Amino acid sequence: MRSWFRGSGASNNFKLSLASNVHASSNQAPDSLEVEESDLQDAMEAANLIINDDIESAEEQLRARTDSSSFHLLGLGVAIFMRSILGSEKDVMAEAASRLAECESRSWLDMKKAQKQADGGGGGWFRGSGNVTGQAPANGSQIYPAGSEFQLVNAEAQLMGAILSVMHESLTEGIKGFYKLRKAFIALDAIMQAEERALAAHKSTKTPKRDTIPDVDIEKAMAAKEHLESGGDLDSLDSQGDAEKTQSPATDRGYLKRANSKSAPSSILEKEMGDLNLDAAPVSAPDSRTGTPESEKLRSPSRITPFEQGGPDSSIFTHPVDIFVHSGANMCFGVLLLIISMVPPAFSKLLYIIGFKGDRDRGVQMLWQSTKFNNINAGVAGLMLLAYYNGILAFSDILPSDKDVRELADEGEMVGYPGEHCSALLQSMRSQYPESRMWKIEEARVLANARRIPEAIELLKSNSDSKMRQVTALNTFEMSINALFMMDWVTMRDGFLRCIELNDWSHGMYYYFAGVAEIEMYRDAVQAGDETEANKHKKAAVGHFQQCPAASGRKKFLAKQMPFEVFALRKIQKWEERAKEYGVDLADAVSISPAQEMTYLWSGSKRMNEEMLEQGLKCLSLQRWTGGKENVEKWKVIPDEAASQADIEATILSGLGRYEEARAKLKPFLDQDRTLFKGATKDDYSLPCAHYEMAVVAWRQASDPKSWPAEAEEVDKYRLKKVEECQEYLDHVKTWEAFVLDARIGMRVQTGTDSIAWLKKKKNWA
């Protein structure tokens, strides 16, 4: 069994088997088993092509089957689902929904059939016949109840269908999506509970981990991260890995061990591990029908993760069904728990009422557990982890400092942004899926998060040849947003206009971004005294802004327009009204740097180096406003305009370590009347964001040793005071009434709240 079933090799010292089942194979229906195993293998091998950027071949192989099994229907559903999510084309989403509904119905029938046969019916479906004790035969799943593989297929189909429903323009469809989500949640939880019971029942039979599992060299993982941050790329790391041999220390097998901070506070990780090379021969799942001797089987280690010590030993899962169910259930349930945990506070209360409760730590751990196996489940889990760490978490402002993580985190605890582990995961995924362009996008994000935006942009420019148009669109968007942060207006403009050609996600937003780039080039030309260039960019900016209204509203979420489109349309309406009132052109009615405002809302300052941050402050200068001196004096004191300017300046100053200057910018707005920020064209985000930025400044002062008192005994008092101040400001934002982009700010608030809770617990401040 090749790509899908590549897991740990069978252990000589440990196997979950029952003596009563040793001769059960004689009662099996070999032909039926072979058909079912062949179906699973064939379908998942085809699905593996999706992660390797060959979705067309995957679909072709899956559609070619006239006698499609549940597994083939799932694979085809995943392929079309991926195309629909990445590109958001309405017709593709409709086909994906149809295929997933078919898969859901078929897998439900198959699950019931398998359960009936396990209770005494006919043979096949990975289960023995006539086994009234309910025990699995030696050549069947050793862990899960009958039909679990089809229950997982059913849950995955429901989960993807739920996502499509929530993205639907109809509120009714969105409600149906939450119902499907709940059903999937319950099914996945049932699978995990069954696994826990089975593993607990056999726990006493567990022997030490086999000595043949090579371990990850954490120093190499950290070196990979440093290699990227110092100018290298993953290709050179791959070539280095090829030349090294696997090491097998006799102790501390298979996990990354964090040094106990109480005994070794200066050490992050204490044990040298083995090799990161993944080019070993692929493993085949144990063949229970033929009884192939252990010595003749191809063996390969499963991927080692930071949670190897906490999760089940991957060597337990040797049967194809067990590998499929375990890696798939952990991937799906992990995604659910992680996403729900990041929902903004107000919405999370609603989810909790209807039966959903997120758990970020458990969700992350389950995703890492899934990545232990070299199959498509691991690939999806890896993508989710990297998207979470390099995207969502990397853009969060209030996270535990590296110093606190080193000194306070427990053994095996994953806190904050684990750069070295992400680099190791990224390298191994690129080795497994060398043709996929998704991993290069993630590599670019690693570079950008290391404040190496120019290199990230160059990598993305060379990564635009994906076989999947949707991946090319994502690559182009990532390049364009980084160009915004770097203030490369030409690359930014051209990139967002290219996004319009590549997908249908949010043309209104793309036109707005293009218009913003033209405004900044217009202002640059005015400052340079180049009237010809100024007029050209001024005209282009107006043209892009005028296309925004007609291009907006095509995509909706739960029957609501996309938040950034709402934001863009309100800004343009404000400028149009101002142009009419003051008798100026539309481009001259723009006040605050629209590029720096978008950089702020996309948390771009966390990717900008010191030089870029300083340039950002210059870009915010009132001298660049082109509305006329008298008008500028009036516009700069409008409450929402002034607060927005202060928010943006404060986050840049805070990023430069100029905390008191940042606080001084924000303080005048903290007691402002909220009604001044309400209105059809008001920037209502600016006031709650002022409170949020005060929280960020307080947290950074609490985390930055340069801000601490000189007296050591006063440090904890000072830090606690700042942490409490941070919490107070976050609590203000939590209870704020709805405003444009509140979900985006809400996610940052939730991450900040979690970080505060972690630090208080570790410091015994709670």
C-alpha positions in Angstrom: 0.0 0.0 0.0 1.8 3.1 -1.1 1.1 6.8 -0.5 -2.1 6.9 1.5 -1.1 4.1 3.9 2.4 5.2 4.5 2.6 5.0 8.3 4.9 3.4 10.8 6.2 0.0 10.1 4.9 -2.9 12.1 6.6 -3.4 15.4 8.2 -6.7 16.6 7.6 -5.7 20.2 4.1 -4.3 20.0 0.9 -5.2 18.1 -2.7 -4.9 19.1 -4.0 -8.3 18.4 -6.2 -10.9 20.1 -5.2 -14.5 20.4 -8.7 -15.6 19.6 -8.4 -14.0 16.2 -5.3 -15.7 15.0 -7.1 -18.1 12.7 -9.9 -15.8 11.7 -8.5 -15.3 8.2 -9.8 -18.7 7.2 -13.4 -17.3 7.7 -12.9 -14.3 5.5 -14.2 -13.7 2.0 -10.8 -12.9 0.3 -12.3 -11.5 -2.9 -14.4 -9.0 -1.0 -11.5 -7.9 1.2 -9.3 -7.4 -1.8 -11.9 -5.3 -3.6 -12.5 -3.1 -0.6 -8.8 -2.6 0.2 -8.1 -2.0 -3.5 -10.9 0.7 -3.6 -9.5 2.5 -0.6 -5.9 2.4 -1.9 -6.9 3.5 -5.4 -9.1 6.3 -4.2 -6.6 7.7 -1.7 -3.7 7.4 -4.1 -5.6 9.5 -6.5 -6.6 12.0 -3.8 -2.9 12.3 -2.9 -2.4 14.0 -6.3 -4.5 16.9 -5.1 -1.9 17.9 -2.5 0.8 17.6 -5.2 -0.9 20.2 -7.3 -2.3 17.8 -9.9 -5.9 18.1 -9.2 -6.8 17.5 -12.9 -5.2 14.0 -12.8 -6.8 13.3 -9.5 -10.3 14.1 -10.9 -9.6 12.2 -14.1 -8.6 9.1 -12.2 -11.5 9.3 -9.8 -14.1 10.0 -12.5 -12.9 7.1 -14.5 -14.3 4.6 -12.0 -17.8 3.6 -13.1 -18.2 1.5 -9.9 -17.2 4.2 -7.5 -16.9 3.3 -3.9 -17.5 5.6 -0.9 -13.8 6.2 -0.9 -13.8 7.3 -4.6 -16.7 9.6 -4.0 -14.9 11.1 -1.1 -11.8 11.6 -3.1 -13.7 13.3 -6.0 -15.6 15.4 -3.5 -12.3 16.6 -1.9 -10.9 17.4 -5.3 -13.9 19.5 -6.4 -14.2 21.0 -2.9 -10.6 22.2 -3.0 -11.2 23.8 -6.4 -14.3 25.5 -5.1 -12.8 26.8 -1.9 -9.6 28.1 -3.5 -11.4 29.8 -6.4 -14.9 30.3 -5.0 -16.6 29.8 -8.4 -20.3 29.3 -7.9 -20.7 26.5 -10.5 -17.8 24.6 -9.0 -19.2 25.0 -5.5 -22.6 23.6 -6.7 -20.9 20.6 -8.2 -18.9 20.0 -5.0 -22.1 20.2 -2.9 -23.7 17.6 -5.2 -20.8 15.2 -5.1 -20.5 15.5 -1.3 -24.2 14.8 -0.8 -23.8 11.7 -2.9 -20.8 10.6 -0.9 -22.6 11.3 2.3 -25.6 9.0 1.3 -23.4 6.2 0.0 -21.1 6.2 3.0 -24.0 6.1 5.4 -25.4 3.0 3.7 -21.9 1.4 3.7 -21.5 2.1 7.4 -24.8 0.4 8.2 -23.9 -2.6 6.1 -20.6 -3.0 7.8 -22.1 -2.7 11.2 -24.8 -5.3 10.3 -22.2 -7.7 8.9 -20.0 -7.4 12.0 -23.0 -8.3 14.1 -23.3 -11.6 12.3 -23.9 -10.9 8.6 -21.8 -11.7 5.6 -18.1 -11.2 5.1 -16.1 -8.3 3.7 -15.8 -4.6 4.5 -12.6 -5.1 6.5 -14.6 -7.1 9.1 -14.9 -10.8 9.8 -18.2 -12.7 9.6 -20.1 -14.4 12.3 -18.1 -12.8 15.1 -20.8 -12.3 17.6 -18.3 -11.1 20.2 -17.9 -7.9 18.2 -14.1 -8.4 18.2 -12.2 -7.5 15.1 -10.4 -10.3 13.2 -6.6 -10.3 12.9 -6.8 -9.0 9.4 -9.3 -6.3 10.2 -9.1 -3.1 12.2 -7.7 -3.8 15.6 -9.0 -0.5 17.2 -12.2 0.9 15.7 -15.8 -0.5 15.7 -17.2 -1.9 12.5 -18.0 0.7 9.9 -15.7 3.4 11.4 -14.0 4.1 8.1 -17.4 4.9 6.5 -18.4 6.9 9.5 -15.3 9.0 8.9 -16.0 9.4 5.2 -19.6 10.5 6.1 -18.3 13.0 8.6 -15.7 14.4 6.2 -18.4 14.8 3.5 -20.7 16.6 6.0 -17.8 18.8 7.2 -17.0 20.0 3.6 -20.7 20.3 2.8 -21.1 22.5 5.9 -18.4 24.8 4.8 -19.9 25.2 1.4 -23.3 25.9 3.0 -21.9 28.5 5.3 -20.3 30.2 2.3 -23.6 30.1 0.4 -25.4 33.4 -0.2 -28.6 32.0 1.5 -29.0 32.3 5.2 -31.2 29.2 5.1 -28.3 27.2 3.5 -26.0 28.6 6.2 -28.2 27.3 8.9 -28.3 23.9 7.2 -24.5 24.1 7.2 -24.3 24.5 10.9 -26.6 21.5 11.3 -24.2 19.4 9.1 -21.3 20.7 11.1 -22.9 19.6 14.3 -23.5 16.1 12.9 -19.9 15.9 11.8 -18.7 17.1 15.1 -20.7 14.4 16.9 -19.5 11.6 14.5 -15.8 12.6 14.8 -16.1 12.8 18.6 -17.6 9.3 18.7 -14.7 7.9 16.6 -12.1 9.5 18.9 -13.9 8.2 22.0 -13.9 4.7 20.5 -10.2 5.0 19.9 -9.5 6.2 23.4 -11.4 3.2 24.9 -9.6 0.7 22.6 -6.1 2.1 23.4 -6.9 2.3 27.1 -8.0 -1.4 27.1 -4.7 -2.4 25.6 -2.5 0.0 27.4 -1.1 -2.6 29.7 0.3 -4.6 26.7 2.3 -1.6 25.5 6.1 -2.1 25.3 8.8 0.5 24.8 8.9 2.2 21.4 10.9 0.3 18.8 14.5 1.3 18.4 14.1 1.6 14.6 12.2 4.8 14.6 14.6 7.6 13.7 14.2 10.8 15.5 14.0 14.4 14.2 17.1 16.4 14.9 15.7 19.5 16.5 18.9 21.3 16.1 18.5 20.7 12.3 15.0 21.9 12.5 16.1 25.0 14.3 19.0 25.3 11.8 16.4 25.1 9.0 14.6 28.1 10.4 17.8 30.0 10.9 18.8 29.0 7.3 15.7 30.5 6.0 16.0 33.7 8.1 19.6 34.2 7.0 19.0 33.9 3.2 18.8 30.2 2.4 16.0 28.2 0.9 14.5 24.8 1.5 15.9 23.3 -1.7 19.5 23.5 -0.3 18.3 22.0 2.9 16.8 19.1 1.0 20.1 18.4 -0.7 21.8 18.4 2.6 19.4 15.9 4.1 20.0 13.5 1.2 23.6 13.2 2.1 23.0 12.2 5.8 22.2 8.9 7.4 19.6 8.1 9.9 20.7 7.9 13.6 18.9 5.7 16.1 19.8 6.6 19.7 18.8 4.0 22.3 16.8 6.3 24.5 14.2 9.1 24.2 12.7 7.8 20.9 10.4 9.7 18.6 9.6 13.0 20.2 10.8 16.5 20.6 11.7 17.0 24.3 11.5 20.5 25.8 13.9 21.1 28.7 12.2 21.6 32.0 12.6 25.3 32.6 12.9 24.8 36.3 16.0 22.7 36.0 17.5 24.2 32.9 16.0 27.6 32.2 18.7 28.5 29.6 17.9 25.5 27.4 15.1 25.3 24.9 15.4 21.7 23.8 17.7 19.2 25.5 17.9 16.1 23.4 19.8 15.7 20.1 17.5 13.7 17.8 18.0 11.8 14.5 17.7 12.7 10.9 15.1 14.8 9.0 15.6 13.1 5.7 12.3 11.7 4.4 13.7 9.9 1.4 13.6 6.4 2.9 11.7 3.7 1.1 7.9 4.0 1.5 6.2 1.6 3.9 3.5 -0.9 2.9 0.8 -1.6 5.3 1.0 -5.1 6.9 -0.6 -7.6 4.5 -2.8 -9.7 6.8 -4.0 -11.9 4.0 -0.5 -13.1 2.8 1.3 -12.9 6.1 4.4 -11.3 4.6 7.4 -11.8 7.0 8.4 -8.7 8.9 11.9 -8.8 7.4 10.6 -8.5 3.9 8.4 -5.5 4.4 9.4 -2.1 3.3 9.7 0.2 6.3 9.6 3.9 6.8 9.3 6.0 9.9 6.2 8.1 10.3 6.7 11.8 10.5 7.9 12.8 14.0 6.0 15.8 15.6 6.4 18.0 18.7 3.5 16.1 20.3 4.9 12.6 19.8 5.2 12.2 23.5 1.6 13.2 24.2 -0.2 11.5 21.3 -0.6 7.8 20.7 2.4 5.9 19.4 2.1 5.9 15.7 3.4 2.3 15.5 0.1 1.2 17.0 -1.6 2.0 13.7 -0.5 -0.7 11.2 -3.7 -1.8 9.5 -4.9 0.4 6.5 -8.2 1.1 8.1 -6.6 2.1 11.4 -4.2 4.5 9.6 -6.9 6.0 7.5 -9.4 6.5 10.4 -6.8 7.7 12.9 -5.1 10.2 10.7 -8.4 11.4 9.2 -10.3 11.7 12.4 -7.5 13.7 14.0 -7.2 15.9 11.0 -10.9 16.7 10.7 -11.6 17.0 14.4 -8.5 19.0 14.9 -9.5 21.5 12.2 -13.0 21.8 13.8 -11.7 22.4 17.3 -9.1 24.9 16.1 -11.5 26.9 13.9 -14.2 27.1 16.6 -11.6 28.2 19.2 -10.7 31.2 17.0 -14.2 32.4 16.5 -14.7 36.0 17.9 -16.0 36.0 21.5 -19.6 37.1 20.7 -20.1 34.5 18.1 -18.4 31.8 20.1 -21.1 32.1 22.8 -23.7 31.3 20.2 -21.7 28.3 19.0 -21.4 27.1 22.5 -25.1 27.3 23.1 -25.9 25.1 20.0 -23.3 22.5 21.1 -19.9 23.6 19.7 -17.0 24.2 22.0 -13.5 24.9 20.6 -10.3 23.8 22.1 -7.2 25.4 20.5 -4.6 23.3 22.3 -6.3 20.0 21.6 -7.1 21.0 18.0 -3.4 21.8 17.3 -2.3 18.6 19.0 -4.6 16.5 16.9 -3.4 18.2 13.7 0.2 17.5 14.7 -0.8 13.9 15.5 -2.3 13.5 12.0 1.0 14.7 10.4 2.8 11.7 11.8 1.6 9.7 8.8 2.7 10.2 5.2 -0.7 10.4 3.6 -3.2 13.0 2.3 -4.7 13.4 5.8 -1.3 14.4 7.0 -0.9 16.7 4.0 -4.2 18.6 4.8 -3.3 18.7 8.5 0.1 20.2 7.6 -1.5 22.8 5.4 -3.8 23.8 8.2 -1.1 24.0 10.8 1.1 26.1 8.5 -1.8 28.3 7.6 -2.6 28.8 11.3 1.0 29.5 12.4 2.2 31.4 9.4 -1.1 33.3 8.8 -3.5 33.7 11.7 -1.1 33.3 14.6 1.8 35.2 13.0 -0.5 38.2 12.5 -1.6 38.2 16.1 0.0 40.9 18.3 -0.4 39.6 21.8 1.6 36.3 22.0 3.9 34.9 24.7 7.4 36.2 24.2 10.2 33.8 23.3 11.8 34.4 26.7 8.6 33.4 28.5 8.2 30.4 26.4 11.7 29.2 27.1 11.4 29.7 30.8 7.8 28.8 31.5 6.5 26.3 29.0 6.2 22.7 30.2 7.9 19.8 28.5 6.3 19.2 25.1 4.0 22.2 25.4 3.6 24.2 22.1 3.1 27.9 22.8 3.2 30.9 20.5 4.8 30.6 17.1 7.0 27.4 16.9 9.2 28.5 14.0 11.7 25.6 14.1 8.9 23.0 14.1 7.1 24.7 11.3 10.3 24.8 9.2 10.8 21.1 9.8 7.2 20.3 8.9 7.5 22.4 5.8 10.6 20.7 4.7 9.2 17.2 5.1 6.0 18.2 3.2 8.0 19.6 0.3 9.9 16.3 0.2 6.7 14.3 0.0 4.9 16.6 -2.4 7.7 18.1 -4.6 5.4 19.4 -7.3 3.0 21.3 -5.0 3.2 25.1 -5.1 1.3 25.4 -1.9 4.4 24.7 0.2 6.3 27.4 -1.6 3.6 29.8 -0.6 4.1 28.7 3.0 7.8 29.1 2.6 7.2 32.6 1.4 5.1 33.3 4.5 8.0 32.0 6.7 10.3 34.5 5.0 7.8 37.3 5.3 7.2 36.6 9.0 11.0 36.8 9.4 10.7 40.4 8.0 12.3 39.3 4.7 9.5 40.6 2.5 11.6 41.2 -0.6 12.8 37.6 -0.7 9.3 36.4 -0.1 8.0 38.4 -3.1 10.8 37.0 -5.3 9.9 33.5 -4.3 6.3 34.1 -5.0 7.1 35.6 -8.4 8.9 32.4 -9.3 6.0 30.2 -8.0 3.3 31.3 -10.4 3.3 28.2 -12.6 0.9 25.9 -10.7 -1.2 23.4 -12.6 -4.1 24.7 -10.4 -5.4 28.1 -11.3 -6.7 28.5 -7.8 -3.2 28.0 -6.3 -1.9 30.5 -8.7 -4.5 33.0 -7.6 -3.6 32.4 -3.9 0.1 32.8 -4.8 -0.7 36.1 -6.6 -2.7 37.4 -3.7 0.0 36.6 -1.2 2.6 38.4 -3.4 0.4 41.4 -3.8 -0.3 41.8 -0.1 3.4 41.6 0.7 4.0 44.2 -2.0 1.5 46.4 -0.1 3.6 46.0 3.1 6.8 46.7 1.2 5.2 49.7 -0.5 6.0 48.4 -3.9 3.0 50.0 -5.5 3.5 48.7 -9.1 3.8 45.0 -8.0 0.8 45.5 -5.7 -1.4 47.1 -8.4 -0.5 44.5 -11.1 -0.9 41.6 -8.7 -4.4 42.6 -7.6 -5.5 43.2 -11.1 -4.2 39.8 -12.0 -6.3 38.3 -9.1 -9.4 39.6 -10.9 -8.5 37.4 -13.9 -7.7 34.4 -11.8 -10.7 34.0 -9.5 -14.1 35.4 -8.5 -13.6 35.7 -4.8 -13.9 39.5 -4.3 -13.4 41.7 -7.3 -14.6 44.8 -5.5 -11.7 44.4 -2.9 -9.2 43.8 -5.7 -10.2 46.9 -7.5 -10.0 48.9 -4.3 -6.5 47.6 -3.6 -5.5 48.6 -7.2 -6.9 52.0 -6.7 -5.1 52.4 -3.4 -1.8 51.6 -5.1 -2.5 54.2 -7.8 -3.3 56.8 -5.1 0.1 56.3 -3.5 1.8 56.6 -6.9 -0.2 59.7 -7.5 1.1 61.2 -4.3 4.6 60.1 -5.0 4.5 61.9 -8.4 3.0 65.0 -6.8 5.9 65.1 -4.2 8.3 64.6 -7.0 6.8 67.4 -9.1 6.0 65.1 -12.0 2.7 66.4 -13.3 2.4 63.9 -16.2 2.8 60.9 -14.0 0.6 62.4 -11.3 -2.3 62.9 -13.8 -1.9 59.3 -15.1 -2.0 57.7 -11.7 -4.8 60.0 -10.5 -7.0 59.0 -13.5 -6.2 55.3 -13.0 -7.1 55.5 -9.3 -10.5 57.1 -9.9 -11.1 54.4 -12.6 -10.5 51.5 -10.2 -12.5 53.1 -7.4 -15.5 53.6 -9.8 -15.5 49.9 -10.7 -15.7 48.8 -7.0 -19.5 49.1 -6.5 -20.4 47.1 -9.6 -17.8 44.4 -8.8 -18.8 44.0 -5.2 -21.5 41.9 -3.6 -20.9 38.8 -5.8 -19.7 36.8 -2.8 -21.6 36.6 0.5 -21.1 34.9 3.8 -24.3 33.8 5.6 -26.2 36.1 3.2 -24.0 39.1 4.2 -21.6 41.0 2.0 -17.9 40.4 2.5 -16.6 42.7 5.3 -13.7 44.1 3.3 -16.0 45.0 0.5 -18.3 46.8 2.9 -15.3 48.7 4.2 -14.1 49.6 0.7 -17.5 50.8 -0.4 -17.9 53.0 2.7 -14.5 54.6 2.1 -15.3 55.3 -1.5 -18.7 56.8 -0.6 -17.0 59.0 2.0 -14.5 60.3 -0.5 -17.2 60.9 -3.1 -19.3 62.9 -0.6 -16.3 64.9 0.5 -15.2 65.6 -3.1 -18.7 67.0 -3.8 -18.8 69.0 -0.5 -15.3 70.6 -0.9 -15.2 70.8 -4.6 -12.2 68.6 -5.2 -11.5 65.6 -7.3 -12.2 62.1 -5.9 -8.4 61.3 -5.7 -7.8 64.5 -3.8 -10.6 63.8 -1.3 -8.6 60.9 0.1 -7.0 61.8 3.4 -5.2 59.1 5.5 -2.8 57.0 3.5 -5.2 54.2 2.2 -2.2 51.9 1.8 -1.1 52.3 5.4 -4.6 51.8 6.6 -4.9 48.5 4.7 -1.5 47.5 6.0 -2.8 48.1 9.5 -6.0 46.1 9.0 -3.9 43.2 7.6 -1.4 43.4 10.5 1.4 44.1 8.0 3.6 45.9 10.5 4.6 42.5 12.0 6.2 41.6 8.7 7.9 45.0 8.1 11.5 45.5 9.0 12.7 48.7 10.8 13.4 50.5 7.5 9.9 49.7 6.2 8.3 50.9 9.5 10.1 54.2 9.3 9.0 54.5 5.6 5.4 53.7 6.7 5.5 56.7 9.1 6.6 59.0 6.3 3.8 57.6 4.1 1.3 58.8 6.8 2.6 62.4 6.7 -0.1 65.0 6.2 2.2 66.6 3.6 1.2 63.9 1.2 -2.5 64.8 1.3 -3.5 66.5 -1.9 -6.8 68.1 -0.9 -5.4 71.5 -0.3 -3.9 73.0 2.9 -7.2 74.5 4.2 -9.1 71.3 3.7 -6.4 69.2 5.2 -6.6 71.3 8.4 -10.3 70.5 8.6 -10.1 66.8 7.7 -7.4 65.9 10.2 -9.5 66.7 13.2 -12.6 64.8 12.1 -12.9 62.2 15.0 -12.9 59.0 13.0 -10.2 60.2 10.7 -8.0 61.4 13.5 -8.5 58.1 15.5 -7.7 56.0 12.4 -4.5 58.0 11.9 -3.6 57.5 15.5 -4.2 53.8 15.4 -1.9 53.3 12.4 0.8 55.5 13.8 0.6 53.8 17.2 1.1 50.3 15.8 4.1 51.4 13.8 5.6 53.2 16.8 5.0 50.2 19.0 6.7 48.0 16.4 9.7 50.2 16.7 9.7 49.9 20.5 8.6 53.5 21.0 5.9 52.5 23.4 5.3 55.9 25.2 4.9 57.7 21.9 2.4 55.1 20.8 0.4 55.5 24.0 0.4 59.3 23.6 -1.1 59.0 20.1 -3.9 56.8 21.4 -4.8 58.4 24.8 -6.8 61.4 23.4 -9.4 59.0 21.8 -10.1 56.6 24.7 -12.9 58.6 26.2 -14.4 59.9 23.0 -18.2 59.8 22.6 -19.0 56.6 20.6 -21.8 58.4 18.7 -19.2 60.5 16.9 -18.0 57.3 15.2 -21.4 56.1 14.0 -22.7 56.8 10.5 -23.0 55.3 7.0 -19.5 56.5 6.0 -17.7 56.7 9.4 -14.7 54.5 10.2 -16.3 52.8 13.1 -13.4 50.4 13.6 -11.1 53.2 14.7 -12.3 53.7 18.3 -12.4 50.0 19.4 -9.0 49.6 17.7 -7.6 52.5 19.8 -8.4 50.4 22.9 -7.0 47.3 21.3 -3.7 49.1 20.4 -3.4 50.3 24.0 -3.7 46.6 25.0 -0.9 45.7 22.5 1.4 48.4 23.9 0.8 47.3 27.5 1.5 43.7 26.5 4.7 44.6 24.7 5.9 46.6 27.7 5.2 43.6 29.9 7.1 41.3 27.5 10.1 43.6 26.6 12.9 43.4 29.2 14.1 46.9 28.0 10.9 48.3 29.6 11.3 46.6 32.9 12.4 48.2 36.1 16.1 48.0 37.0 15.4 46.4 40.4 14.8 42.7 39.9 12.3 42.4 42.7 10.1 45.0 41.0 10.0 43.3 37.6 7.1 40.9 38.3 5.0 43.7 39.9 5.5 45.8 36.8 4.7 43.0 34.4 1.6 42.0 36.3 0.4 45.6 36.2 0.9 45.8 32.5 -0.8 42.4 31.9 -3.8 43.5 33.9 -3.9 46.8 31.9 -3.8 44.8 28.7 -6.7 42.6 29.9 -8.7 45.6 30.8 -8.4 47.1 27.3 -9.2 43.8 25.7 -12.3 43.5 27.8 -13.5 46.8 26.5 -13.1 45.6 22.9 -14.8 42.2 23.7 -18.1 44.0 24.7 -18.0 46.5 21.9 -21.1 46.7 19.6 -20.8 45.5 16.1 -18.6 47.4 13.7 -17.1 46.8 10.3 -14.2 44.2 10.5 -15.2 43.3 14.0 -14.6 39.6 13.3 -11.0 40.3 12.2 -10.2 42.3 15.3 -12.2 39.8 17.4 -9.8 37.0 16.4 -6.8 39.0 17.6 -8.6 39.8 20.8 -9.3 36.1 21.4 -5.7 35.2 20.8 -4.6 37.9 23.2 -7.0 36.7 25.9 -5.6 33.2 25.6 -2.0 34.5 25.8 -2.8 36.5 29.0 -4.4 33.4 30.6 -1.4 31.3 29.8 1.1 33.8 31.2 -1.0 34.4 34.4 -1.2 30.7 35.0 2.5 30.1 34.5 3.5 33.0 36.7 0.8 32.1 39.3 -0.9 35.5 38.8 -4.3 34.0 38.3 
